[in-house]
Amino acid sequence: MAYVRVCSVNDVPAGGMARFKADGTAVVVYNLADGFHATAANCSHTFGPLARGKIIDGQRVRCPLHRAEFDIKTGEAVKWACFPPGVQLLNLFRPKKPIKAYATKVEGDAVLVDV
C-alpha cells in the first residue's frame, strides 16, 4: 500500500464529501470536523454511489439507494439497507458487510489516501 494524492484540501468543503480516483481505485473523501477520511466509493449492499448519499451526525455516510449507513472512520456497517419497504428480503442474499476505510493524511494542501 502507498499514499497517493487524490485532491486538494480545497476540493472537499468542510462537512462535505466528494468522489475521486486514487491510483485507479474509486474513493470518497470526507472533510469532517476531525480531519479528512476516505472510504470505498460504493455501498457494499448494491453498490450505490456513496458520494451522492448523506453524512449523518458527522460520523456516518448513508447510501442514497437503500439507506444503509457506514461509519466513515472504520467502514463498519452501522445500519443495513432498510428502504424501500421490502428491501429486507434482498438482505437475505446480501448480508451486512462493511466498506473499506482508507488511511489518509494531509501534506501541504494535498489530501493523500493509502490505497
Protein Blocks (a to p, Z undefined) as FASTA:
>chain_A
ZZddfbdfklpcghiacdddeehiacdddddfkbccdddfbdfklopafklmccehhlac
cdfklopacdfknopafbdcfbdehjlmmmmmmccddddddddddehjaccddZZ
